[in-house]
Amino acid sequence: MFNLNKNNYKSGMSLVEMVVLLSIFTILSLVILNSIASFYRYNAYTIAQSYQVSNARRGVELLVRDMREMIYADDGSFPLVNMSTSSISFYSDIDRDDSVEFVDYQLIGTTLYKYVYDAVGSPPSYSTTTPSEVYTLSEYVQNNNQDVDIFTYYAIDGDEANATTTVTDIRYINVEVIVNIDPVRDPGEFSLRSSASLRNLKENL
C-alpha cells in the first residue's frame, strides 16, 4: 500500500523552472504589448493626417465655390477687394439668399480661416469690425513654412499678376493648400490644388 502511493506521487515545478517560465512569459508579453502600442501610435497619426487632409479638401472646395460666385456687392463695390498670397477678400452670395456677403479668407499661422460679414442697413453697407460667422477651413497648413503661395492670380490677358496688376484685372485664381500635421514625420505632406475662373467678371458675355 505504501509503495503504490509513493509511485503515484508527482512532484510540482521547481523554483528555478518557475522563475524561467515567468521570465519568458514577461519578455513575450512586453514584446507583444510594445508591438501593439507601436501599431496604434502609427495608425493614430495616419488617421489624424487623413482627417486633416479631408477637412482641407472640403475647405478648398468651399473656397473655390465661393470665388467662382464672386459678384458685385450690395453697395455696388467691385467683387474682388483684396488679393495676397495667403489671403483673399471678395463679395459673394455664399448662402444663396440674394444678399451678397463680404468674405475674407486668411491663413493665420498654420490655420486657414473664413470670415463672413453680412450687409446691414438701407442702403446696405458692410462693417468688418465683427464677423457674422467664422469658420476654420483647415489646420496644419504648411504653406508659410514651405514658402508656397496659397493664392496665385492671373489677369485678363492670362499673365500672372505682378506689382502693377489691380483687383479689377484679375479673372483667374489658382489655389494650393499644403497640409501636414507633423512636417518631420511620414507619410508626408499633402498638396491640394484647385482653381477658379471668375465667371461673373468675364468680358463680352
Contact map, one row per residue, 1 for C-alpha under 8 A:
1111100000000000000000000000000000000000000000000000000000000000000000000000000000000000000000000000000000000000000000000000000000000000000000000000000000000000000000000000000000000000000000000000000000000
1111110000000000000000000000000000000000000000000000000000000000000000000000000000000000000000000000000000000000000000000000000000000000000000000000000000000000000000000000000000000000000000000000000000000
1111111000000000000000000000000000000000000000000000000000000000000000000000000000000000000000000000000000000000000000000000000000000000000000000000000000000000000000000000000000000000000000000000000000000
1111111100000000000000000000000000000000000000000000000000000000000000000000000000000000000000000000000000000000000000000000000000000000000000000000000000000000000000000000000000000000000000000000000000000
1111111110000000000000000000000000000000000000000000000000000000000000000000000000000000000000000000000000000000000000000000000000000000000000000000000000000000000000000000000000000000000000000000000000000
0111111110000000000000000000000000000000000000000000000000000000000000000000000000000000000000000000000000000000000000000000000000000000000000000000000000000000000000000000000000000000000000000000000000000
0011111110000000000000000000000000000000000000000000000000000000000000000000000000000000000000000000000000000000000000000000000000000000000000000000000000000000000000000000000000000000000000000000000000000
0001111111000000000000000000000000000000000000000000000000000000000000000000000000000000000000000000000000000000000000000000000000000000000000000000000000000000000000000000000000000000000000000000000000000
0000111111100000000000000000000000000000000000000000000000000000000000000000000000000000000000000000000000000000000000000000000000000000000000000000000000000000000000000000000000000000000000000000000000000
0000000111110000000000000000000000000000000000000000000000000000000000000000000000000000000000000000000000000000000000000000000000000000000000000000000000000000000000000000000000000000000000000000000000000
0000000011111000000000000000000000000000000000000000000000000000000000000000000000000000000000000000000000000000000000000000000000000000000000000000000000000000000000000000000000000000000000000000000000000
0000000001111100000000000000000000000000000000000000000000000000000000000000000000000000000000000000000000000000000000000000000000000000000000000000000000000000000000000000000000000000000000000000000000000
0000000000111110110000000000000000000000000000000000000000000000000000000000000000000000000000000000000000000000000000000000000000000000000000000000000000000000000000000000000000000000000000000000000000000
0000000000011111110000000000000000000000000000000000000000000000000000000000000000000000000000000000000000000000000000000000000000000000000000000000000000000000000000000000000000000000000000000000000000000
0000000000001111111000000000000000000000000000000000000000000000000000000000000000000000000000000000000000000000000000000000000000000000000000000000000000000000000000000000000000000000000000000000000000000
0000000000000111111100000000000000000000000000000000000000000000000000000000000000000000000000000000000000000000000000000000000000000000000000000000000000000000000000000000000000000000000000000000000000000
0000000000001111111110000000000000000000000000000000000000000000000000000000000000000000000000000000000000000000000000000000000000000000000000000000000000000000000000000000000000000000000000000000000000000
0000000000001111111111000000000000000000000000000000000000000000000000000000000000000000000000000000000000000000000000000000000000000000000000000000000000000000000000000000000000000000000000000000000000000
0000000000000011111111100000000000000000000000000000000000000000000000000000000000000000000000000000000000000000000000000000000000000000000000000000000000000000000000000000000000000000000000000000000000000
0000000000000001111111110000000000000000000000000000000000000000000000000000000000000000000000000000000000000000000000000000000000000000000000000000000000000000000000000000000000000000000000000000000000000
0000000000000000111111111000000000000000000000000000000000000000000000000000000000000000000000000000000000000000000000000000000000000000000000000000000000000000000000000000000000000000000000000000000000000
0000000000000000011111111100000000000000000000000000000000000000000000000000000000000000000000000000000000000000000000000000000000000000000000000000000000000000000000000000000000000000000000000000000000000
0000000000000000001111111110000000000000000000000000000000000000000000000000000000000000000000000000000000000000000000000000000000000000000000000000000000000000000000000000000000000000000000000000000000000
0000000000000000000111111111000000000000000000000000000000000000000000000000000000000000000000000000000000000000000000000000000000000000000000000000000000000000000000000000000000000000000000000000000000000
0000000000000000000011111111100000000000000000000000000000000000000000000000000000000000000000000000000000000000000000000000000000000000000000000000000000000000000000000000000000000000000000000000000000000
0000000000000000000001111111110000000000000000000000000000000000000000000000000000000000000000000000000000000000000000000000000000000000000000000000000000000000000000000000000000000000000000000000000000000
0000000000000000000000111111111000000000000000000000000000000000000000000000000000000000000000000000000000000000000000000000000000000000000000000000000000000000000000000000000000000000000000000000000000000
0000000000000000000000011111111100000000000000000000000000000000000000000000000000000000000000000000000000000000000000000000000000000000000000000000000000000000000000000000000000000000000000000000000000000
0000000000000000000000001111111110000000000000000000000000000000000000000000000000000000000000000000000000000000000000000000000000000000000000000000000000000000000000000000000000000000000000000000000000000
0000000000000000000000000111111111000000000000000000000000000000000000000000000000000000000000000000000000000000000000000000000000000000000000000000000000000000000000000000000000000000000000000000000000000
0000000000000000000000000011111111100000000000000000000000000000000000000000000000000000000000000000000000000000000000000000000000000000000000000000000000000000000000000000000000000000000000000000000000000
0000000000000000000000000001111111110000000000000000000000000000000000000000000000000000000000000000000000000000000000000000000000000000000000000000000000000000000000000000000000000000000000000000000000000
0000000000000000000000000000111111111000000000000000000000000000000000000000000000000000000000000000000000000000000000000000000000000000000000000000000000000000000000000000000000000000000000000000000000000
0000000000000000000000000000011111111100000000000000000000000000000000000000000000000000000000000000000000000000000000000000000000000000000000000000000000000000000000000000000000000000000000000000000000000
0000000000000000000000000000001111111110000000000000000000000000000000000000000000000000000000000000000000000000000000000000000000000000000000000000000000000000000000000000000000000000000000000000000000000
0000000000000000000000000000000111111111000000000000000000000000000000000000000000000000000000000000000000000000000000000000000000000000000000000000000000000000000000000000000000000000000000000000000000000
0000000000000000000000000000000011111111100000000000000000000000000000000000000000000000000000000000000000000000000000000000000000000000000000000000000000000000000000000000000000000000000000000000000000000
0000000000000000000000000000000001111111110000000000000000000000000000000000000000000000000000000000000000000000000000000000000000000000000000000000000000000000000000000000000000000000000000000000000000000
0000000000000000000000000000000000111111111000000000000000000000000000000000000000000000000000000000000000000000000000000000000000000000000000000000000000000000000000000000000000000000000000000000000000000
0000000000000000000000000000000000011111111100000000000000000000000000000000000000000000000000000000000000000000000000000000000000000000000000000000000000000000000000000000000000000000000000000000000000000
0000000000000000000000000000000000001111111110000000000000000000000000000000000000000000000000000000000000000000000000000000000000000000000000000000000000000000000000000000000000000000000000000000000000000
0000000000000000000000000000000000000111111111000000000000000000000000000000000000000000000000000000000000000000000000000000000000000000000000000000000000000000000000000000000000000000000000000000000000000
0000000000000000000000000000000000000011111111100000000000000000000000000000000000000000000000000000000000000000000000000000000000000000000000000000000000000000000000000000000000000000000000000000000000000
0000000000000000000000000000000000000001111111110000000000000000000000000000000000000000000000000000000000000000000000000000000000000000000000000000000000000000000000000000000000000000000000000000000000000
0000000000000000000000000000000000000000111111111000000000000000000000000000000000000000000000000000000000000000000000000000000000000000000000000000000000000000000000000000000000000000000000000000000000000
0000000000000000000000000000000000000000011111111100000000000000000000000000000000000000000000000000000000000000000000000000000000000000000000000000000000000000000000000000000000000000001000000000000000000
0000000000000000000000000000000000000000001111111110000000000000000000000000000000000000000000000000000000000000000000000000000000000000000000000000000000000000000000000000000000000000000000000000000000000
0000000000000000000000000000000000000000000111111111000000000000000000000000000000000000000000000000000000000000000000000000000000000000000000000000000000000000000000000000000000001000000000000000000000000
0000000000000000000000000000000000000000000011111111100000000000000000000000000000000000000000000000000000000000000000000000000000000000000000000000000000000000000000000000000000011000000000000000000000000
0000000000000000000000000000000000000000000001111111110000000000000000000000000000000000000000000000000000000000000000000000000000000000000000000000000000000000000000000000000000000000000000000000000000000
0000000000000000000000000000000000000000000000111111111000000000000000000000000000000000000000000000000000000000000000000000000000000000000000000000000000000000000000000000000000000000000000000000000000000
0000000000000000000000000000000000000000000000011111111100000000000000000000000000000000000000000000000000000000000000000000000000000000011100000000000000000000000000000000000000111000000000000000000000000
0000000000000000000000000000000000000000000000001111111110000000000000000000000000000000000000000000000000000000000000000000000000000000000000000000000000000000000000000000000000110000000001000000000000000
0000000000000000000000000000000000000000000000000111111111000000000000000000000000000000000000000000000000000000000000000000000000000000000000000000000000000000000000000000000000000000000000000000000000000
0000000000000000000000000000000000000000000000000011111111100000000000000000000000000000000000000000000000000000000000000000000000000000110000000000000000000000000000000000000000000000000000000000000000000
0000000000000000000000000000000000000000000000000001111111110000000000000000000000000000000000000000000000000000000000000000000000000000111000000000000000000000000000000000000010100000000000010000000000000
0000000000000000000000000000000000000000000000000000111111111000000000000000000000000000000000000000000000000000000000000000000000000000000000000000000000000000000000000000000000000000000000010000000000000
0000000000000000000000000000000000000000000000000000011111111100000000000000000000000000000000000000000000000000000000000000000000000000100000000000000000000000000000000000000000000000000000000000000000000
0000000000000000000000000000000000000000000000000000001111111110000000000000000000000000000000000000000000000000000000000000000000000000110000000000000000000000000000000000000000000000000000000000000000000
0000000000000000000000000000000000000000000000000000000111111111000000000000000000000000000000000000000000000000000000000000000000000000100000000000000000000000000000000000001010000000000000010100000000000
0000000000000000000000000000000000000000000000000000000011111111100000000000000000000000000000000000000000000000000000000000000000000000000000000000000000000000000000000000000000000000000000000100000000000
0000000000000000000000000000000000000000000000000000000001111111110000000000000000000000000000000000000000000000000000000000000000000000000000000000000000000000000000000000000000000000000000000000000000000
0000000000000000000000000000000000000000000000000000000000111111111000000000000000000000000000000000000000000000000000000000000000000000000000000000000000000000000000000000000000000000000000000000000000000
0000000000000000000000000000000000000000000000000000000000011111111100000000000000000000000000000000000000000000000000000000000000000000000000000000000000000000000000000000001000000000000000000111000000000
0000000000000000000000000000000000000000000000000000000000001111111110000000000000000000000000000000000000000000000000000000000000000000000000000000000000000000000000000000000000000000000000000001000000000
0000000000000000000000000000000000000000000000000000000000000111111111000000000000000000000111000000000000000000000000000000000000000000000000000000000000000000000000000000000000000000000000000000000000000
0000000000000000000000000000000000000000000000000000000000000011111111000000000000000000010100000000000000000000000000000000000000000000000000000000000000000000000000000000000000000000000000000001110000000
0000000000000000000000000000000000000000000000000000000000000001111111000000000000000000000000000000000000000000000000000000000000000000000000000000000000000000000000000000000000000000000000000001111100000
0000000000000000000000000000000000000000000000000000000000000000111111100000000000000000000111000000000000000000000000000000000000000000000000000000000000000000000000000000000000000000000000000000011100000
0000000000000000000000000000000000000000000000000000000000000000011111110000001100000000011110000000000000000000000000000000000000000000000000000000000000000000000000000000000000000000000000000000011100000
0000000000000000000000000000000000000000000000000000000000000000000011111000011000000000001110000001000000000000000000000000000000000000000000000000000000000000000000000000000000000000000000000000000110000
0000000000000000000000000000000000000000000000000000000000000000000001111101111000000000001100000001000000000000000000000000000000000000000000000000000000000000000000000000000000000000000000000000000000000
0000000000000000000000000000000000000000000000000000000000000000000000111111111000000000001100000001110000000000000000000000000000000000000000000000000000000000000000000000000000000000000000000000000000000
0000000000000000000000000000000000000000000000000000000000000000000000011111100000000000000000000011000000000000000000100001100000000000000000000000000000000000000000000000000000000000000000000000000000000
0000000000000000000000000000000000000000000000000000000000000000000000001111100000000000000000000000000000000000000000000011100000000000000000000000000000000000000000000000000000000000000000000000000000000
0000000000000000000000000000000000000000000000000000000000000000000000011111110000000000000000000000000000000000000000000000000000000000000000000000000000000000000000000000000000000000000000000000000000000
0000000000000000000000000000000000000000000000000000000000000000000000011111111000000000000000000000000000000000000000000000000000000000000000000000000000000000000000000000000000000000000000000000000000000
0000000000000000000000000000000000000000000000000000000000000000000000111001111110000000001000000000000000000000000000000000000000000000000000000000000000000000000000010000000000000000000000000000000000000
0000000000000000000000000000000000000000000000000000000000000000000001111000111110000000011100000000000000000000000000000000000000000000000000000000000000000000000000000000000000000000000000000000000000000
0000000000000000000000000000000000000000000000000000000000000000000001000000011111100000111000000000000000000000000000000000000000000000000000000000000000000000000000110000000000000000000000000000000000000
0000000000000000000000000000000000000000000000000000000000000000000000000000011111100001111000000000000000000000000000000000000000000000000000000000000000000000000000100000000000000000000000000000000000000
0000000000000000000000000000000000000000000000000000000000000000000000000000000111110011110000000000000000000000000000000000000000000000000000000000000000000000000000100000000000000000000000000000000000000
0000000000000000000000000000000000000000000000000000000000000000000000000000000111111011100000000000000000000000000000000000000000000000000000000000000010000000000000100000000000000000000000000000000000000
0000000000000000000000000000000000000000000000000000000000000000000000000000000001111111000000000000000000000000000000000000000000000000000000000000001000000000000000000000000000000000000000000000000000000
0000000000000000000000000000000000000000000000000000000000000000000000000000000000111111000000000000000000000000000000000000000000000000000000000000111100000000000000000000000000000000000000000000000000000
0000000000000000000000000000000000000000000000000000000000000000000000000000000000011111000000000000000001100000000000000000000000000000000000000000111000000000000000000000000000000000000000000000000000000
0000000000000000000000000000000000000000000000000000000000000000000000000000000001111111100000000000000111100000000000000000000000000000000000000000011000000000000000000000000000000000000000000000000000000
0000000000000000000000000000000000000000000000000000000000000000000000000000000011111111110000000000000111000000000000000000000000000000000000000000001000000000000000000000000000000000000000000000000000000
0000000000000000000000000000000000000000000000000000000000000000000000000000000111100011111000000000011110000000000000000000000000000000000000000000000000000000000000000000000000000000000000000000000000000
0000000000000000000000000000000000000000000000000000000000000000001001000000001111000001111100000000011100000000000000000000000000000000000000000000000000000000000000000000000000000000000000000000000000000
0000000000000000000000000000000000000000000000000000000000000000000001111000011110000000111110000001111000000000000000000000000000000000000000000000000000000000000000000000000000000000000000000000000000000
0000000000000000000000000000000000000000000000000000000000000000011011111000001000000000011111000001111000000000000000000000000000000000000000000000000000000000000000000000000000000000000000000000000000000
0000000000000000000000000000000000000000000000000000000000000000010011100000000000000000001111111111100000000000000000000000000000000000000000000000000000000000000000000000000000000000000000000000000000000
0000000000000000000000000000000000000000000000000000000000000000010010000000000000000000000111110001100000000000000000000000000000000000000000000000000000000000000000000000000000000000000000000000000000000
0000000000000000000000000000000000000000000000000000000000000000000000000000000000000000000011111000000000000000000000000000000000000000000000000000000000000000000000000000000000000000000000000000000000000
0000000000000000000000000000000000000000000000000000000000000000000000000000000000000000000011111110000000000000000000000000000000000000000000000000000000000000000000000000000000000000000000000000000000000
0000000000000000000000000000000000000000000000000000000000000000000000000000000000000000000010111111000000000000000000000000000000000000000000000000000000000000000000000000000000000000000000000000000000000
0000000000000000000000000000000000000000000000000000000000000000000000000000000000000000000010011111000000000000000000000000000000000000000000000000000000000000000000000000000000000000000000000000000000000
0000000000000000000000000000000000000000000000000000000000000000000000000100000000000000000010011111100000000000000000100000000000000000000000000000000000000000000000000000000000000000000000000000000000000
0000000000000000000000000000000000000000000000000000000000000000000000111100000000000000001111001111110000000000000001100000000000000000000000000000000000000000000000000000000000000000000000000000000000000
0000000000000000000000000000000000000000000000000000000000000000000000001000000000000000001111000011111000000000000111100000000000000000000000000000000000000000000000000000000000000000000000000000000000000
0000000000000000000000000000000000000000000000000000000000000000000000001000000000000000111100000001111100000000000111100000010000000000000000000000000000000000000000000000000000000000000000000000000000000
0000000000000000000000000000000000000000000000000000000000000000000000000000000000000000111100000000111110000000011110000000000000000000000000000000000000000000000000000000000000000000000000000000000000000
0000000000000000000000000000000000000000000000000000000000000000000000000000000000000011110000000000011111000000011100000000000000000000000000000000000000000000000000000000000000000000000000000000000000000
0000000000000000000000000000000000000000000000000000000000000000000000000000000000000011100000000000001111100001111000000000000000000000000000000000000000000000000000000000000000000000000000000000000000000
0000000000000000000000000000000000000000000000000000000000000000000000000000000000000111000000000000000111110001110000000000000000000000000000000000000000000000000000000000000000000000000000000000000000000
0000000000000000000000000000000000000000000000000000000000000000000000000000000000000110000000000000000011111111100000000000000000000000000000000000000000000000000000000000000000000000000000000000000000000
0000000000000000000000000000000000000000000000000000000000000000000000000000000000000000000000000000000001111111100000000000000000000000000000000000000000000000000000000000000000000000000000000000000000000
0000000000000000000000000000000000000000000000000000000000000000000000000000000000000000000000000000000000111110000000000000000000000000000000010000000000000000000000000000000000000000000000000000000000000
0000000000000000000000000000000000000000000000000000000000000000000000000000000000000000000000000000000000111111000000000000000000000000001111110000000000000000000000000000000000000000000000000000000000000
0000000000000000000000000000000000000000000000000000000000000000000000000000000000000000000000000000000000111111100000000000000000000001111110000000000000000000000000000000000000000000000000000000000000000
0000000000000000000000000000000000000000000000000000000000000000000000000000000000000000000000000000000011110111110000000000000000000001111010000000000000000000000000000000000000000000000000000000000000000
0000000000000000000000000000000000000000000000000000000000000000000000000000000000000000000000000000000011110011111000000000000000000111110000000000000000000000000000000000000000000000000000000000000000000
0000000000000000000000000000000000000000000000000000000000000000000000000000000000000000000000000000001111000001111100000000000000000111100000000000000000000000000000000000000000000000000000000000000000000
0000000000000000000000000000000000000000000000000000000000000000000000000000000000000000000000000000001110000000111110000000000000111110000000000000000000000000000000000000000000000000000000000000000000000
0000000000000000000000000000000000000000000000000000000000000000000000000000000000000000000000000000111100000000011111000000000000111100000000000000000000000000000000000000000000000000000000000000000000000
0000000000000000000000000000000000000000000000000000000000000000000000000000000000000000000000000000111000000000001111100000011101111000000000000000000000000000000000000000000000000000000000000000000000000
0000000000000000000000000000000000000000000000000000000000000000000000000000000000000000000000000001110000000000000111110000010000110000000000000000000000000000000000000000000000000000000000000000000000000
0000000000000000000000000000000000000000000000000000000000000000000000000100000000000000000000000011110000000000000011111001111000000000000000000000000000000000000000000000000000000000000000000000000000000
0000000000000000000000000000000000000000000000000000000000000000000000000000000000000000000000000000000000000000000001111101110000000000000000000000000000000000000000000000000000000000000000000000000000000
0000000000000000000000000000000000000000000000000000000000000000000000000000000000000000000000000000000000000000000000111111100000000000000000000000000000000000000000000000000000000000000000000000000000000
0000000000000000000000000000000000000000000000000000000000000000000000000000000000000000000000000000000000000000000000011111100000000000000000000000000000000000000000000000000000000000000000000000000000000
0000000000000000000000000000000000000000000000000000000000000000000000000010000000000000000000000000000000000000000000001111100000000000000000000000000000000000000000000000000000000000000000000000000000000
0000000000000000000000000000000000000000000000000000000000000000000000000110000000000000000000000000000000000000000000111111110000000000000000000000000000000000000000000000000000000000000000000000000000000
0000000000000000000000000000000000000000000000000000000000000000000000000110000000000000000000000000000000000000000000111111111000000000000000000000000000000000000000000000000000000000000000000000000000000
0000000000000000000000000000000000000000000000000000000000000000000000000000000000000000000000000000010000000000000011110001111100000000000000000000000000000000000000000000000000000000000000000000000000000
0000000000000000000000000000000000000000000000000000000000000000000000000000000000000000000000000000000000000000000010100000111111000000000000000000000000000000000000000000000000000000000000000000000000000
0000000000000000000000000000000000000000000000000000000000000000000000000000000000000000000000000000000000000000000010000000011111100000000000000000000000000000000000000000000000000000000000000000000000000
0000000000000000000000000000000000000000000000000000000000000000000000000000000000000000000000000000000000000000000000000000001111100000000000000000000000000000000000000000000000000000000000000000000000000
0000000000000000000000000000000000000000000000000000000000000000000000000000000000000000000000000000000000000000000010000000001111110000000000000000000000000000000000000000000000000000000000000000000000000
0000000000000000000000000000000000000000000000000000000000000000000000000000000000000000000000000000000000000000001111000000000111111100000000000000000000000000000000000000000000000000000000000000000000000
0000000000000000000000000000000000000000000000000000000000000000000000000000000000000000000000000000000000000000001111000000000001111100000000000000000000000000000000000000000000000000000000000000000000000
0000000000000000000000000000000000000000000000000000000000000000000000000000000000000000000000000000000000000000001110000000000000111110000000000000000000000000000000000000000000000000000000000000000000000
0000000000000000000000000000000000000000000000000000000000000000000000000000000000000000000000000000000000000000111100000000000000111111000000000000000000000000000000000000000000000000000000000000000000000
0000000000000000000000000000000000000000000000000000000000000000000000000000000000000000000000000000000000000000111000000000000000001111100000000000000000000000000000000000000000000000000000000000000000000
0000000000000000000000000000000000000000000000000000000000000000000000000000000000000000000000000000000000000011110000000000000000000111111000000000000000000000000000000000000000000000000000000000000000000
0000000000000000000000000000000000000000000000000000001101110000000000000000000000000000000000000000000000000011110000000000000000000011111000000000000000000000000000000000000000000000000000000000000000000
0000000000000000000000000000000000000000000000000001001100100000000000000000000000000000000000000000000000000011100000000000000000000001111110000000000000000000000000000000000000000000000000000000000000000
0000000000000000000000000000000000000000000000000001000100000000000000000000000000000000000000000000000000000111000000000000000000000001111110000000000000000000000000000000000000100000000000000000000000000
0000000000000000000000000000000000000000000000000001000000000000000000000000000000000000000000000000000000000110000000000000000000000000011111000000000000000000000000000000000000111100000000000000000000000
0000000000000000000000000000000000000000000000000000000000000000000000000000000000000000000000000000000000000111000000000000000000000000011111110000000000000000000000000000000011110000000000000000000000000
0000000000000000000000000000000000000000000000000000000000000000000000000000000000000000000000000000000000000100000000000000000000000000000111111100000000000000000000000000000011110000000000000000000000000
0000000000000000000000000000000000000000000000000000000000000000000000000000000000000000000000000000000000000100000000000000000000000000000011111111110000000000000000000000000011000000000000000000000000000
0000000000000000000000000000000000000000000000000000000000000000000000000000000000000000000000000000000000001100000000000000000000000000000011111111100000000000000000000000000000000000000000000000000000000
0000000000000000000000000000000000000000000000000000000000000000000000000000000000000000000000000000000000000000000000000000000000000000000001111111000000000000000000000000000000000000000000000000000000000
0000000000000000000000000000000000000000000000000000000000000000000000000000000000000000000000000000000000000000000000000000000000000000000001111111000000000000000000000000000000000000000000000000000000000
0000000000000000000000000000000000000000000000000000000000000000000000000000000000000000000000000000000000000000000000000000000000000000000000111111100000000000000000000000000000000000000000000000000000000
0000000000000000000000000000000000000000000000000000000000000000000000000000000000000000000000000000000000000000000000000000000000000000000000111111110000000000000000000000000000000000000000000000000000000
0000000000000000000000000000000000000000000000000000000000000000000000000000000000001100000000000000000000000000000000000000000000000000000000110011111100000000000000000000000100000000000000000000000000000
0000000000000000000000000000000000000000000000000000000000000000000000000000000000001110000000000000000000000000000000000000000000000000000000100001111100000000000000000000011110000000000000000000000000000
0000000000000000000000000000000000000000000000000000000000000000000000000000000000011111000000000000000000000000000000000000000000000000000000000000111110000000000000000000111100000000000000000000000000000
0000000000000000000000000000000000000000000000000000000000000000000000000000000000001000000000000000000000000000000000000000000000000000000000000000111111000001100000000000111000000000000000000000000000000
0000000000000000000000000000000000000000000000000000000000000000000000000000000000100000000000000000000000000000000000000000000000000000000000000000001111100001100000000111110000000000000000000000000000000
0000000000000000000000000000000000000000000000000000000000000000000000000000000000000000000000000000000000000000000000000000000000000000000000000000000111111111100000000111100000000000000000000000000000000
0000000000000000000000000000000000000000000000000000000000000000000000000000000000000000000000000000000000000000000000000000000000000000000000000000000011111111100010001111000000000000000000000000000000000
0000000000000000000000000000000000000000000000000000000000000000000000000000000000000000000000000000000000000000000000000000000000000000000000000000000001111110000000001111000000000000000000000000000000000
0000000000000000000000000000000000000000000000000000000000000000000000000000000000000000000000000000000000000000000000000000000000000000000000000000000001111110000000000000000000000000000000000000000000000
0000000000000000000000000000000000000000000000000000000000000000000000000000000000000000000000000000000000000000000000000000000000000000000000000000000001111111000000000001000000000000000000000000000000000
0000000000000000000000000000000000000000000000000000000000000000000000000000000000000000000000000000000000000000000000000000000000000000000000000000000001111111100000000000000000000000000000000000000000000
0000000000000000000000000000000000000000000000000000000000000000000000000000000000000000000000000000000000000000000000000000000000000000000000000000000111100111110000000000000000000000000000000000000000000
0000000000000000000000000000000000000000000000000000000000000000000000000000000000000000000000000000000000000000000000000000000000000000000000000000000111100011111110000100000000000000000000000000000000000
0000000000000000000000000000000000000000000000000000000000000000000000000000000000000000000000000000000000000000000000000000000000000000000000000000000000000001111110000000000000000000000000000000000000000
0000000000000000000000000000000000000000000000000000000000000000000000000000000000000000000000000000000000000000000000000000000000000000000000000000000000000000111110000000000000000000000000000000000000000
0000000000000000000000000000000000000000000000000000000000000000000000000000000000000000000000000000000000000000000000000000000000000000000000000000000000000000111111000000000000000000000000000000000000000
0000000000000000000000000000000000000000000000000000000000000000000000000000000000000000000000000000000000000000000000000000000000000000000000000000000000100000111111101100000000000000000000000000000000000
0000000000000000000000000000000000000000000000000000000000000000000000000000000000000000000000000000000000000000000000000000000000000000000000000000000000000000000111111100000000000000000000000000000000000
0000000000000000000000000000000000000000000000000000000000000000000000000000000111100000000000000000000000000000000000000000000000000000000000000000000000000000000011111100000000000000000000000000000000000
0000000000000000000000000000000000000000000000000000000000000000000000000000010100000000000000000000000000000000000000000000000000000000000000000000000000000000000001111100000000000000000000000000000000000
0000000000000000000000000000000000000000000000000000000000000000000000000000000000000000000000000000000000000000000000000000000000000000000000000000000000110000000011111110000000000000000000000000000000000
0000000000000000000000000000000000000000000000000000000000000000000000000000000000000000000000000000000000000000000000000000000000000000000000000000000011110000100011111111100000000000000000000000000000000
0000000000000000000000000000000000000000000000000000000000000000000000000000000000000000000000000000000000000000000000000000000000000000000000000000000011110000000000001111100000000000000000000000111011000
0000000000000000000000000000000000000000000000000000000000000000000000000000000000000000000000000000000000000000000000000000000000000000000000000000000011110100000000000111110000000000000000000011110000000
0000000000000000000000000000000000000000000000000000000000000000000000000000000000000000000000000000000000000000000000000000000000000000000000000000001111000000000000000111111000000000000000000011110000000
0000000000000000000000000000000000000000000000000000000000000000000000000000000000000000000000000000000000000000000000000000000000000000000000000000011110000000000000000001111100000000000000001111000000000
0000000000000000000000000000000000000000000000000000000000010001000000000000000000000000000000000000000000000000000000000000000000000000000000000000011100000000000000000000111110000000000000011110000000000
0000000000000000000000000000000000000000000000000000000000000000000000000000000000000000000000000000000000000000000000000000000000000000000000000000111000000000000000000000011111000000000000111100000000000
0000000000000000000000000000000000000000000000000000000100010000000000000000000000000000000000000000000000000000000000000000000000000000000011100000010000000000000000000000001111100000000000111000000000000
0000000000000000000000000000000000000000000000000000000000000000000000000000000000000000000000000000000000000000000000000000000000000000000011100000000000000000000000000000000111110000000011110000000000000
0000000000000000000000000000000000000000000000000001100100000000000000000000000000000000000000000000000000000000000000000000000000000000001111000000000000000000000000000000000011111000000011110000000000000
0000000000000000000000000000000000000000000000001001100000000000000000000000000000000000000000000000000000000000000000000000000000000000000111000000000000000000000000000000000001111110000111000000000000000
0000000000000000000000000000000000000000000000011001000000000000000000000000000000000000000000000000000000000000000000000000000000000000000100000000000000000000000000000000000000111110000000000000000000000
0000000000000000000000000000000000000000000000000000000000000000000000000000000000000000000000000000000000000000000000000000000000000000000100000000000000000000000000000000000000011111100100000000000000000
0000000000000000000000000000000000000000000000000000000000000000000000000000000000000000000000000000000000000000000000000000000000000000000000000000000000000000000000000000000000011111110110000000000000000
0000000000000000000000000000000000000000000000000000000000000000000000000000000000000000000000000000000000000000000000000000000000000000000000000000000000000000000000000000000000000111110100000000000000000
0000000000000000000000000000000000000000000000000000000000000000000000000000000000000000000000000000000000000000000000000000000000000000000000000000000000000000000000000000000000000111111100000000000000000
0000000000000000000000000000000000000000000000000000000000000000000000000000000000000000000000000000000000000000000000000000000000000000000000000000000000000000000000000000000000000011111100000000000000000
0000000000000000000000000000000000000000000001000000000000000000000000000000000000000000000000000000000000000000000000000000000000000000000000000000000000000000000000000000000000000000111110000000000000000
0000000000000000000000000000000000000000000000000000000000000000000000000000000000000000000000000000000000000000000000000000000000000000000000000000000000000000000000000000000000010111111111000000000000000
0000000000000000000000000000000000000000000000000000000000000000000000000000000000000000000000000000000000000000000000000000000000000000000000000000000000000000000000000000000001110010001111100000000000000
0000000000000000000000000000000000000000000000000000100000000000000000000000000000000000000000000000000000000000000000000000000000000000000000000000000000000000000000000000000001110000000111110000000000000
0000000000000000000000000000000000000000000000000000000000000000000000000000000000000000000000000000000000000000000000000000000000000000000000000000000000000000000000000000000111100000000011111000000000000
0000000000000000000000000000000000000000000000000000000110010000000000000000000000000000000000000000000000000000000000000000000000000000000000000000000000000000000000000000001111100000000001111100000000000
0000000000000000000000000000000000000000000000000000000000000000000000000000000000000000000000000000000000000000000000000000000000000000000000000000000000000000000000000000011110000000000000111110000000000
0000000000000000000000000000000000000000000000000000000000011001000000000000000000000000000000000000000000000000000000000000000000000000000000000000000000000000000000000000011100000000000000011111000000000
0000000000000000000000000000000000000000000000000000000000000001000000000000000000000000000000000000000000000000000000000000000000000000000000000000000000000000000000000001111000000000000000001111100000000
0000000000000000000000000000000000000000000000000000000000000001101100000000000000000000000000000000000000000000000000000000000000000000000000000000000000000000000000000001110000000000000000000111110000000
0000000000000000000000000000000000000000000000000000000000000000001100000000000000000000000000000000000000000000000000000000000000000000000000000000000000000000000000000011100000000000000000000011111000000
0000000000000000000000000000000000000000000000000000000000000000001111000000000000000000000000000000000000000000000000000000000000000000000000000000000000000000000000000011100000000000000000000001111111000
0000000000000000000000000000000000000000000000000000000000000000000111000000000000000000000000000000000000000000000000000000000000000000000000000000000000000000000000000010000000000000000000000000111111000
0000000000000000000000000000000000000000000000000000000000000000000111100000000000000000000000000000000000000000000000000000000000000000000000000000000000000000000000000000000000000000000000000000011111000
0000000000000000000000000000000000000000000000000000000000000000000000100000000000000000000000000000000000000000000000000000000000000000000000000000000000000000000000000010000000000000000000000000011111100
0000000000000000000000000000000000000000000000000000000000000000000000000000000000000000000000000000000000000000000000000000000000000000000000000000000000000000000000000010000000000000000000000000011111111
0000000000000000000000000000000000000000000000000000000000000000000000000000000000000000000000000000000000000000000000000000000000000000000000000000000000000000000000000000000000000000000000000000000011111
0000000000000000000000000000000000000000000000000000000000000000000000000000000000000000000000000000000000000000000000000000000000000000000000000000000000000000000000000000000000000000000000000000000001111
0000000000000000000000000000000000000000000000000000000000000000000000000000000000000000000000000000000000000000000000000000000000000000000000000000000000000000000000000000000000000000000000000000000001111
